Amino acid sequence: MVVVGGGVAGLVAARGLAATGRDVLLLEASPQVGGKLRSAEVAGLTVDVGAEAMLARRPEGLDLADELGTEVLHPTAATSGVWSRGALRPLPRSLMGVPLDLDQLAGSGVLSPEGLARVSAETPTDVADDVSVGDLVASRLGVEVVERLVEPLLGGVYAGHARRISAAAAVPQLLAMARRGSLLDQAASVPVSAAPVFATLPGGMGRLPGLVVAGGGFEARTSATVRALRRTADGWALTVGPTTHPETVEAGAVVLATPATPTARLLADVTPAAAAELASVESASVAVVTLAFRAQDLPDALFERSGFLVPPVERRAIKAATFSFAKWGWVRDLDPDVVVLRTSLGRHREEATLQATDEGLVRVSLADLASLAGITARPVDTHVQRWGGALPQYAVGHLDRVARIRAAVADLPGLALCGATYDGVGVPAVIGSARRAVASLTQAE
């Protein structure tokens, strides 16, 4: 069997197939596996420069860590914030921006008095089968809560815009609540959970790919671009490598764990219907700027805060800052004299932001950190990691699109798809997508 794509989905799929006794070859186009999980050295410290955490309230990531024999770590008690209306304010409890505590929302100062009044004046309305998250929340609670809470939260997860992201695909719980009646009434009854929301591994999420490969029982080849896929009498043939020296790899079954655009190219002749649907899935590019400072140069107050979000309406370059030194105990323990933090830039259809040089992204990050968080020191080291087309956009109707893609692929025995395009963009969701692909192949035999 062949798995194409060495991100989390491909690695987990390869591991799952190998666990059934099959010979598995994983082909990854880039020089290293891991996808958006990656570590790099900054100021002599090895830290995450990709995804830094996974949801702890979904079981897939924690289950995989347990299978790999590694413990998980949770964030410290440091609190998160949001820059809104001229100040850095505490981030109120919410369900993707829908407030779970109106008193806490009012006390935060995130919304204006007019915005608060509009939230309190919620009038339940009919809800379509699917609607954008922004349109749904704005119709119930007003535009301001969308601009200052929903947008920054969705921007952090999808690097997208609230008025373009499907509620059914991204926040199905919110859509179900809207169909039952008042969002505020139901939100007020949501219990406060003491369970951690996020988790990581000792040393960061960038360690996960190596752990999967080390105990996976499959062969992984990097710098191996798959350029074509075709059916054969016995299964599948893949064209691998440069056009000047192509290699044909044959397989009884294939898992495509690649982003939507390359998957569409590979399926263009195999299943044009699925390829056309995949080609219509847009993506967002982002950049992560990691900055290391001397600990003595940062304001003391920042050591109690895990970071903050920045709504698009504030018109800043960065959309978030994560104070890794305060959020993760393992990062702080690396060197007590050096602190590491990161900024995030880039939203869907706003690629111009990322056309700056690495030095330019560092410069605008430092300018925003000075203005918003009072960090005026010069960093001792910096690192810029760009993720082109990293985050698929779940437009309204996304679930129906995925259903059509899977229906078309179901007509082709020995072929399965998985990854962030289909079932969620977080690490646990991608693991679940991979396991679904493995089950579809093994149960069909």
N, C-alpha and C positions, 0 to 999 in steps of 0.2 A: 504494500500500500504506500501511496505517496501523499504527504501533506505539503501543500504549498503555502508558505508564509510562516515566519518564525516569531510572530508576536505571541502574546499570552494565549490566544485562541489556538494557534497552530501548535504550540508546545503542549498544551493540555490535550488537544486532540491526538497528537502523536503518542503521548504517554498513555492515553486511554486505549488506543488501538494496540500498542505494544503489549499492554497488560493482558490482552486476550491471546497472546502467543503469536501474533502476526509480525512479519518483518515489515518495518516501517522506515521510510526515508523521508526526512523533512528537508525541504529546499527553501532557503531564504536568500532573497536577492541582495540584501545589504551585507556588509562585512561582519555583522554580529546579530545574534538572536536577541529577542526581548521586546521588540517593538517599542512602545512608549514607556517601558520600564528600563531605566538606564541610570548608571552611576557615573560620576566623574570626580576628579580630584580638584578641589578648590582650596587654596591656602594650605595645601598638604593634607586636607581632610577629604575622605571619600563620602560623598553625599548624593542623594537623588537629584537628578536633573530632568526627570520625567515625572510620571505619577508618583506621589509620595505616600499614598495611603489607599486603602480599600475600605468599602463599607463593612462594618462589623455586624450590622443588623440583617445581612443576608448571609446564608451559611456557606456558600460555595468557596469563598476565599479562605475562611477559617478552616473548612474541611480540608482544602488542599494543603494548607500549612501543616495541619496535623498529619496528613499522609506523608509529607516530606520530612516529618520529624523536627520541625522548627517551631519555636514558640512565637507568639505574636505580642506586640507591644501596643499600648493605647496612648493617646495624647495625654499631656499633663492637664492640670486644672486651669491653665491659662484660657482667657476668654477671647472670643472673636468680636470684631467690630465692623462698622460700615461708615464710610465717609459720606455724610449727608448734611446739606444745608449749613456748610461752613465749619463743621466740626467732626471729629472722630467720635462716633457714638456706639454704644453697645448694640450688638445685633440681637433683635428680639427673637424669641422662639417662634418658629413658623413651620408650615408645611409648604416648602418652596415659595415662601413669601406671604402666604396666607397666615395672618397672625393667629397664634394659639392662645394669646393672653393680651387682651386689649389694654389692661392697666400697664403691663410691661411695655407695650408698644407706645403708649402715651408718654411714659416716663423716659423712653429712649430718646425722644426728640427727633427721630428719623423723619417723621412726617410733620407737615405744618398743621396748625389747628384746623384748617379747611380740609386737609387730607384725612385727618382723624375723623372729622364729622362725616365725611363721605363714607368711610369704612363702616362707621356705626349705623349708617342709614341703608345697609344692605337690603335689597329687595330681590328675592329669588326669582329667576327667570327660567324659561325653558332652555334646555341644552341640546345641541345637535349631537349626532353620533360621534363627531370629532370636531374640535375647535382648537384654535391656538390657546396656549396657556395664558398669554397676555390678554387676548380678547375675553376669555372666560372670566379672569379675575377682574379686569377693568369693568365689565358689565355688572359685576356684583359689588365690588368694593372701591371702584374708582381708579383713575389713571395714576394717581400719585403712588399708590402702593405697588403698582406694576413698575413704575419707573425707579423707585428707590429700594424695593425689596426683591420683587420677582426677577427683574432684569439682572442685577448683580449675581443672584444665586444661580440662575440659568446660565449666565455668562461663565461662571466658574465651572459648571459641569459640562456644558455643550459648546461653549464659546459661541453661543447663538443669541438670537433675539426672541424675546417672549412672544411677539406677535407672529412669529413664523414657526414656532415649535409646537408640535402636536401634544395636546393634553393627554390623549388616549395612549400615546407611546411613551411620553416622558413622565407624566404624573397621573397614572390611571386612578390612584386613590382620590385625587382631587376631583376628577371628572365624576367618579361615582358619588362623592359627597354632594356635588352640585346637583346631581339628578335626584338626590333624596330630599333636598331642601336647602336651608340656610347653611352657608359655609361657616359662619361665625358660631352658630349654635352647636354645630358638630365639632368645630375646632376647640371650643371651650371644654368639651368632654374628653378630649384626647389626653390620656394620662401622661404625667411626666415620668419618663423612663430614666432609671439610673444606669442602664446599660450603655457602654461606650458606643458612639456612632461610628468611629473610624478605628482602623488598626493598621499596623505595618509590621515589618520583620526587623529583628535586631540588625542594624546596619543598613536598613532601608529596603524599599520595594525593589530596588535595582538588583538585589540578590536573588530574587525569585526565579528568573530565567535560568540561571546557572544551576540552581537546585533541581529544577525540573529536568534539565538535560542530564545532570549527573546521575540521577536515578531513574531515568525514563525508559531505558531499554531500547532506544531507537537511535538511528544514525542521523546526525544533523549536518548538512552542508551549507555553508554560507557563501556569499558572492556567487550564487547560483540562480540566475534570473530565468524564470519560466516564461517563454515567449509565445508558446502555442499549445493548445490542447485539442486532441481529436479522439474520436471513438475508434476502437478497433474491434475485431471479431472477438477478442478475449478480454476486452476492457478498455484501457485508455493508453494513449501515447502522448508524452509531453516533450516538447522541444525546449532544451535547457542550454543556457550559456550564450556567449556572444554570437552574433550573426556570422562571423568569420569562421568559428569553430563550433557549430551547433552539435548537440548530443541528444539522442533520443532515449528517453527513459520510459519503460513500459510498466504499467501497474494494473492490477485487477480492480482497484478502487482508488479514488482521489478525493481528498478534502481540500477545498479552496478556502483558506483562512486569510485571505487578502482583502484589502480595502475595496470599496465598491467599484472604483474606476478600473483598476487592473483586473478585477474579477469580470467586469463587463467585457473587457477586451478578450479575455480567454474564452468567454462563453459566446462570443459573437457568432461563430459558425455552428456551435454545438446546440445552443438554445437561444435564438434571436430574441424571443419574447422576454426571457429572464434578463438577457444582456441589456435590452432597452430599458427595462425597469431600473436596473442597477446604474445605468449611465445617467439616470435622472436624479440620483441621490447626490446632493451637494455636500461639500465638506468645508470645514474651517481650519485655517492655519493659525498656529499660536507660537509664542516664544516664551521660554522660561529664562529669566536672568537671575543668576545666583551671585550673591555679593557676600564677601567676608569682611568683617570689621574687627578692630580691637574691641574687646568687651567694654573697656573703660570709656570708649568713645560714644556709646549709645546711651540715650536717656534711660534712667532707672525704670520709669513707668512702663517701658516697652517689654520688660522682662515678665510682666504679668499678663501680656496680651499675645494671643497666638497669631494675630494678623488682622487684616481687614479687607473688605470688599469695596469696590468703587463703582457706583452706578454709571452707566453711559451718559446720563443726563448731566453729570458733573464735568464732562468733557476733559478728562485727564487721559494721559497716555496709558498708564497701567490700569488694569481692571481688578487687580488684587495684589496683596502682599502677604506672604506667609513668613512669620517669624519662627523659622525652624528651630532656632536655639531655645525658644520659649515653649514651642508646641510639643517638641519631642525630646524626652530626656536623653535618649541615646545620642542625639546630635550635640546637646549641651555637654555631654560627658567626653566628647572627642578631644576637646581642648578648652579648658575654662577661660583661657585668655583670648580666644577667638570665637566670634559669634557669626553664624551663617543665616542669612535670610534670602528670600527669593521674591521676585515680582513676576507677574504674568501679563502678557500683552497679546492682543489679537482677538478679533471677533469675526464672525461670518460676514463675508462680503466687505470686509474692511482691511483687505490685505495690504493696502498702502501703508498702514501703520508699521508693517514688518519689512518694508523695503529699505529701511534705514540700515546702515552698517551695524555690526556688533557694537562698536564704540558708541554709535548713536542710540542704540537701545539701552545701553548702560547709562548714557547721559540723561535720557528722559526719565529713566527709572529713578536715578538719584535726585533729579529735580522734583519729581512727585513725592518721593520719600521725605525730602526736606520740607516741602510745603505741607504735606498731610500728616507726617509723623514726627517732624522735628529732628530727622537724622541729617546732620550736616557734615559729618566726618567723611573723609576719603576712604574708600575700601582698600584693604590690603591685597585683595585679589578678586577677580570677577570671572564669570563663565556664562556664555550665551548658548543656549540649546534651542534650535529651531525645529518645529514639528510641522512640516508642510502637509496640508490636507489631513491632519491627524484626527479630526473629530467629525464624524458623519452627522448631518443635520436631519433630525426627525421632523420633517414637514408634516402639515396636516394631511392625513390619509396614509401615513407611513405604515401603519399596521396592515392596511389592505395591500399596500405595495409589497411588503414582505410576504404576505400570504400568496400573492400572485407569483412571486419569484420562486417560492418553495414548491408551489403546485407545478410550475414548469420543470423544475429540477427533479421532482419526484418521478417524472416520466423517463428519467435517465438512470438506470440501475448503476450502482457503484459510484455515484457522485453525491457529495454533500457540501454544504456551505456553512461557515460559521464566522463569528467575529462581531465587532462593534456595530456593524451596519444593521444587524438584525434584531437583537434582543436586549439592547442596553449598552451603554458606553463604559460603565464602570468595570473594574476587575472582576468582581463576583459575577456580574451579568455575562461577561465574555467567557468566563469559565463555564457557566451554565450553557451558553451557546455551543461551546466546543463539545461538551458532553452530550448535548442533543444530537450533534452531527455524528458522533461516534455511535450512539444508539441507533440512529437511522440506518447506518451501514451494517452494523453487526446483527441487528434484529432482522434485517432483510435477507440474510443468508440462511 
